[in-house]
Amino acid sequence: MANDLPHLLQQWYPQRDSADWVLGTVYQTQGPCYRKPGASMLFNSLGQQFGLLSGGCLESDIHRHARQVMHSHRAVTLCYDGSDEDDLSYQLGIGCGGTVHILPQPILARQQYLQLDTLHQTLNNRAGGYYYQRIPEGTGEVQNRFLPAQPVADHGSSPASSLITEGDQQWLVSRIRPAPHLLVAGGGLDARPLVSMAHQLGWEVSLWDPRPANARREHFATASGLFKGPATGLTDYARTQQIDAAVLMTHNISLDAAALQALNAVSLRYCALLGPQNRRIQVLQQAGLTQADLQIPLAGPAGLDLGAELPEGIALAILAECHAALKHRSARSLSKILAE
């Protein structure tokens, strides 16, 4: 299950009045920590937990505090210091050595659900905004607010959440964007793990294939949409559905070329073309495009060099490259980056 707030709200919204809920948020960290400010988690009175605020080592203790918040209806702040030998996080042997500050807040109807219902509806409309959470001193009432914004600015690798001060109050401000929307062109066997993995990441996935034998719902249950119209309809579809990235894997040069031609008119942030370099040349020629004509970033051959041969490994390689492109990252080894 994905751990981003947009995906968590999909779990919460249908059950928002059937149990007591608490939103846990990392609002500050010092040193190395598993999750960063803005990371969220949901707890309810049925004993369910959705998301992660650490590597899984702190969640049971956070849940204990969350139950107290459910009863008191007041927010609290928690601190876990991985460098303090007397602190619980150190005793659990977390090993990261960092300090994480967490804000558990009760989600109450009388307090407008912390504005999470408004945020959920905004995200469903493929829009975003800025979520403000007041950090209380000790315990206190919540004063969260959400400011819709369309579009939400993408600041590349800059932090999505930051602490600000307004008067004598401290707030965590988080930039909330809808989950990435991936279009997969081609509904064959090798598309199944790619669609499934993208769904596990919390992404929205649409599938296009005009061939009757392909893109069957029973094989792509996690796809949010199936489009079987002609390739010329992909331009409008990608715009209205706000597609962020695409993978062309129809295994048919004409279909891939038609899809590329249609999508070249859309502001995609990533587009992958399955197959070797010579196939890329053929697809571009069939589409009547040159490298200079491309308005979108085309990765062809698709994916990172992972040595993948089977569909699952190829899906991993493509999604890893796509994830890096959407996050404006290099996709290089972290250990090599730190060694420089």
C-alpha positions as CSV (number, residue, x, y, z in Angstrom):
1,M,0.0,0.0,0.0
2,A,1.2,3.5,-0.8
3,N,2.0,5.8,2.1
4,D,1.4,9.2,0.5
5,L,-1.4,11.3,2.0
6,P,-3.6,11.3,-1.2
7,H,-3.6,7.5,-1.1
8,L,-4.3,7.4,2.6
9,L,-7.3,9.6,2.2
10,Q,-8.8,7.1,-0.2
11,Q,-8.8,4.6,2.7
12,W,-10.1,7.1,5.3
13,Y,-12.9,8.9,3.4
14,P,-15.4,6.1,3.0
15,Q,-15.0,5.2,6.7
16,R,-14.5,8.7,8.2
17,D,-17.7,8.4,10.4
18,S,-17.5,4.7,11.2
19,A,-14.6,4.9,13.6
20,D,-12.5,7.4,15.6
21,W,-9.5,8.6,13.6
22,V,-6.1,10.2,14.3
23,L,-3.8,11.8,11.7
24,G,-0.1,11.4,12.6
25,T,2.4,13.7,10.8
26,V,6.1,14.0,10.9
27,Y,6.6,17.8,11.3
28,Q,10.4,18.1,12.0
29,T,13.5,15.9,11.9
30,Q,17.1,16.3,12.8
31,G,19.8,14.0,11.4
32,P,19.1,10.9,9.3
33,C,15.4,9.7,9.5
34,Y,13.4,7.2,7.6
35,R,10.6,9.6,6.8
36,K,10.8,13.3,6.2
37,P,8.5,16.2,7.3
38,G,5.1,15.9,5.8
39,A,5.0,12.1,6.1
40,S,1.6,11.0,7.3
41,M,-0.1,8.1,8.8
42,L,-3.7,7.3,9.9
43,F,-4.9,5.3,13.0
44,N,-8.4,4.4,13.9
45,S,-10.3,2.9,16.9
46,L,-10.7,-0.4,15.1
47,G,-6.9,-1.0,15.5
48,Q,-6.1,-0.3,11.8
49,Q,-3.0,1.6,10.7
50,F,-2.5,3.1,7.3
51,G,0.9,4.4,6.2
52,L,4.3,4.7,7.9
53,L,6.0,7.3,10.0
54,S,9.2,5.3,10.5
55,G,10.6,2.1,9.2
56,G,8.0,0.2,11.1
57,C,9.7,0.4,14.5
58,L,7.9,3.3,16.1
59,E,4.4,2.7,14.8
60,S,3.2,0.6,17.8
61,D,4.2,3.3,20.3
62,I,2.7,6.0,18.1
63,H,-0.5,4.0,18.0
64,R,-0.5,4.0,21.8
65,H,-0.4,7.8,21.9
66,A,-3.0,7.9,19.1
67,R,-5.5,6.0,21.2
68,Q,-5.0,8.6,24.0
69,V,-5.6,11.4,21.4
70,M,-8.9,9.6,20.4
71,H,-10.1,9.8,24.0
72,S,-8.8,13.4,24.8
73,H,-9.7,14.9,21.4
74,R,-6.6,17.0,21.7
75,A,-3.5,17.1,19.6
76,V,-0.1,16.2,21.1
77,T,3.5,16.4,20.0
78,L,5.9,13.4,20.3
79,C,9.7,13.3,20.0
80,Y,11.8,10.2,19.3
81,D,15.5,10.7,19.7
82,G,17.6,8.0,18.1
83,S,20.8,9.3,19.6
84,D,19.6,9.4,23.2
85,E,20.4,6.1,25.0
86,D,17.4,6.8,27.4
87,D,15.0,7.4,24.5
88,L,12.6,4.6,23.4
89,S,13.7,4.9,19.8
90,Y,17.3,4.3,20.8
91,Q,16.3,1.3,22.9
92,L,14.4,-0.2,20.0
93,G,17.7,-0.2,18.1
94,I,16.5,1.9,15.2
95,G,20.1,2.7,14.2
96,C,19.5,5.8,12.1
97,G,20.6,8.1,14.9
98,G,18.2,10.9,14.0
99,T,15.4,12.7,15.9
100,V,11.9,12.8,14.6
101,H,9.0,15.0,15.8
102,I,5.5,13.7,15.3
103,L,2.1,15.4,15.6
104,P,-0.9,13.1,16.2
105,Q,-4.2,15.0,15.7
106,P,-7.8,13.8,16.3
107,I,-10.0,13.9,13.1
108,L,-13.3,15.2,14.3
109,A,-16.5,16.1,12.3
110,R,-17.1,19.1,14.6
111,Q,-13.6,20.4,13.5
112,Q,-14.3,19.9,9.8
113,Y,-12.2,16.7,9.7
114,L,-9.0,18.7,9.8
115,Q,-10.0,19.9,6.3
116,L,-9.1,16.4,5.1
117,D,-12.5,15.9,3.4
118,T,-11.9,19.1,1.4
119,L,-8.4,18.0,0.5
120,H,-9.7,14.6,-0.6
121,Q,-12.3,16.1,-2.9
122,T,-9.7,18.5,-4.3
123,L,-7.3,15.7,-5.1
124,N,-10.1,13.7,-6.8
125,N,-10.5,16.6,-9.1
126,R,-6.8,16.3,-10.0
127,A,-6.0,19.6,-8.2
128,G,-3.8,20.3,-5.2
129,G,-2.9,23.0,-2.7
130,Y,-1.2,23.7,0.6
131,Y,-2.1,22.0,3.8
132,Y,-1.4,23.9,7.0
133,Q,-1.1,22.1,10.4
134,R,-0.6,24.2,13.6
135,I,2.0,22.7,15.9
136,P,0.6,23.1,19.5
137,E,2.8,23.6,22.5
138,G,2.1,20.5,24.6
139,T,-1.5,19.6,23.9
140,G,-4.1,21.7,22.2
141,E,-6.9,22.3,19.8
142,V,-6.2,21.7,16.1
143,Q,-6.4,24.6,13.7
144,N,-5.6,23.0,10.4
145,R,-6.5,24.7,7.1
146,F,-6.2,23.8,3.4
147,L,-5.7,26.3,0.6
148,P,-6.5,24.9,-2.8
149,A,-4.2,25.9,-5.7
150,Q,-4.3,25.0,-9.3
151,P,-1.7,24.2,-10.4
152,V,0.5,23.5,-7.4
153,A,4.0,24.7,-8.1
154,D,6.6,22.0,-8.6
155,H,9.8,23.1,-7.0
156,G,11.9,20.1,-8.1
157,S,14.0,18.6,-5.3
158,S,13.0,21.3,-2.7
159,P,11.2,20.0,0.4
160,A,7.5,19.4,0.0
161,S,6.9,20.5,3.6
162,S,8.4,23.1,5.8
163,L,7.9,24.8,9.2
164,I,6.9,28.5,9.2
165,T,6.0,30.9,11.9
166,E,3.0,33.2,11.9
167,G,2.9,35.5,14.9
168,D,3.6,33.3,17.9
169,Q,2.3,30.1,16.1
170,Q,4.3,27.5,14.3
171,W,2.8,25.7,11.3
172,L,3.8,22.8,9.1
173,V,3.0,23.7,5.5
174,S,2.8,20.8,3.0
175,R,2.6,21.1,-0.7
176,I,-0.1,18.5,-1.7
177,R,-0.3,17.3,-5.3
178,P,-2.5,14.6,-6.8
179,A,-0.9,11.3,-7.3
180,P,1.0,10.9,-10.6
181,H,-1.3,9.7,-13.4
182,L,0.5,7.1,-15.7
183,L,-0.8,6.2,-19.1
184,V,0.2,2.7,-20.3
185,A,-0.2,2.2,-24.1
186,G,-0.4,-1.5,-24.6
187,G,-2.4,-4.1,-22.7
188,G,-0.4,-7.2,-23.2
189,L,1.0,-9.7,-20.7
190,D,4.1,-7.6,-19.9
191,A,1.9,-4.6,-19.0
192,R,0.3,-6.4,-16.1
193,P,3.2,-6.1,-13.6
194,L,3.8,-2.5,-14.6
195,V,0.2,-1.5,-14.0
196,S,0.2,-3.4,-10.7
197,M,3.4,-1.9,-9.4
198,A,2.4,1.6,-10.4
199,H,-0.8,1.1,-8.4
200,Q,1.2,-0.1,-5.4
201,L,3.1,3.2,-5.6
202,G,-0.2,4.9,-5.2
203,W,-0.3,6.2,-8.7
204,E,-3.4,6.5,-10.9
205,V,-3.1,4.3,-14.0
206,S,-4.9,4.5,-17.3
207,L,-4.5,1.8,-20.0
208,W,-5.0,2.2,-23.7
209,D,-5.1,-0.5,-26.3
210,P,-7.6,-0.5,-29.3
211,R,-7.1,-4.3,-29.9
212,P,-10.1,-6.3,-28.7
213,A,-8.0,-9.1,-27.2
214,N,-5.9,-6.7,-25.1
215,A,-6.5,-4.5,-22.1
216,R,-9.1,-6.7,-20.5
217,R,-10.5,-5.5,-17.2
218,E,-10.0,-9.0,-15.6
219,H,-6.2,-8.7,-16.2
220,F,-6.0,-5.0,-15.1
221,A,-8.2,-4.7,-12.1
222,T,-6.1,-2.0,-10.5
223,A,-6.3,0.3,-13.5
224,S,-8.4,3.3,-12.9
225,G,-9.4,3.7,-16.5
226,L,-9.4,1.7,-19.8
227,F,-9.5,3.5,-23.1
228,K,-10.0,1.6,-26.3
229,G,-10.6,4.4,-28.7
230,P,-8.4,5.3,-31.7
231,A,-4.9,6.8,-31.0
232,T,-6.1,10.2,-32.2
233,G,-8.2,10.4,-29.1
234,L,-5.2,10.1,-26.8
235,T,-4.5,13.8,-27.0
236,D,-7.8,14.8,-25.5
237,Y,-7.8,11.9,-23.1
238,A,-4.3,12.8,-21.8
239,R,-5.3,16.4,-21.3
240,T,-8.7,15.8,-19.7
241,Q,-7.3,13.1,-17.4
242,Q,-4.2,15.2,-16.7
243,I,-1.7,12.4,-17.6
244,D,1.8,13.0,-16.1
245,A,3.7,10.2,-17.8
246,A,3.3,7.5,-20.4
247,V,4.8,4.1,-21.3
248,L,4.5,3.0,-24.9
249,M,4.6,-0.8,-25.0
250,T,2.1,-2.0,-27.6
251,H,4.8,-4.2,-29.4
252,N,3.4,-2.7,-32.6
253,I,5.4,0.0,-34.4
254,S,2.3,1.6,-36.0
255,L,0.4,1.8,-32.7
256,D,3.4,3.1,-30.7
257,A,4.0,5.7,-33.4
258,A,0.3,6.8,-33.4
259,A,0.4,7.1,-29.6
260,L,3.6,9.0,-29.7
261,Q,2.3,11.4,-32.3
262,A,-0.9,12.0,-30.2
263,L,0.9,12.4,-26.9
264,N,3.6,14.8,-28.4
265,A,1.0,17.5,-28.1
266,V,0.6,17.0,-24.4
267,S,2.8,18.3,-21.6
268,L,4.1,15.0,-20.3
269,R,6.9,14.9,-17.8
270,Y,8.1,11.5,-18.9
271,C,7.5,9.2,-21.8
272,A,9.1,5.8,-22.2
273,L,9.3,3.7,-25.4
274,L,9.9,0.0,-25.1
275,G,12.5,-1.6,-27.3
276,P,16.1,-1.0,-28.6
277,Q,17.5,2.1,-30.2
278,N,16.8,1.0,-33.8
279,R,13.1,0.5,-32.9
280,R,13.0,4.1,-31.5
281,I,14.2,5.3,-34.9
282,Q,11.5,3.3,-36.7
283,V,8.8,4.6,-34.4
284,L,9.8,8.2,-34.9
285,Q,9.9,7.7,-38.6
286,Q,6.5,6.1,-38.6
287,A,5.2,9.0,-36.5
288,G,6.7,11.5,-38.9
289,L,8.7,13.0,-36.1
290,T,12.4,13.9,-35.8
291,Q,14.2,14.3,-32.5
292,A,13.9,18.1,-32.8
293,D,10.1,17.7,-33.2
294,L,9.7,16.1,-29.8
295,Q,7.9,18.3,-27.3
296,I,8.1,15.6,-24.6
297,P,11.1,13.9,-22.9
298,L,11.3,10.5,-24.6
299,A,13.2,7.7,-22.9
300,G,13.9,5.1,-25.5
301,P,15.1,2.5,-24.8
302,A,12.9,2.7,-21.6
303,G,14.1,2.2,-18.1
304,L,17.2,2.1,-16.0
305,D,20.0,-0.4,-16.7
306,L,19.1,-3.0,-14.1
307,G,19.9,-6.1,-16.2
308,A,16.2,-6.9,-16.3
309,E,14.9,-9.5,-18.7
310,L,11.5,-10.6,-17.3
311,P,8.4,-8.4,-17.3
312,E,8.6,-7.8,-13.6
313,G,12.2,-6.6,-13.7
314,I,11.5,-4.5,-16.8
315,A,8.5,-2.9,-15.1
316,L,10.7,-2.1,-12.1
317,A,13.4,-0.5,-14.4
318,I,10.8,1.6,-16.2
319,L,9.0,2.8,-13.1
320,A,12.2,3.6,-11.3
321,E,13.3,5.8,-14.2
322,C,9.8,7.4,-14.3
323,H,9.7,7.9,-10.6
324,A,13.1,9.7,-10.7
325,A,12.0,11.9,-13.6
326,L,8.8,12.9,-11.8
327,K,10.8,13.7,-8.7
328,H,13.6,15.5,-10.6
329,R,16.2,13.1,-9.4
330,S,19.2,11.6,-11.1
331,A,18.4,7.9,-10.4
332,R,22.1,7.4,-9.4
333,S,23.3,5.2,-6.6
334,L,23.0,7.1,-3.3
335,S,26.2,5.5,-2.0
336,K,28.1,6.8,-5.0
337,I,26.6,10.3,-4.6
338,L,27.7,10.4,-0.9
339,A,31.2,9.2,-1.9
340,E,31.8,12.1,-4.2
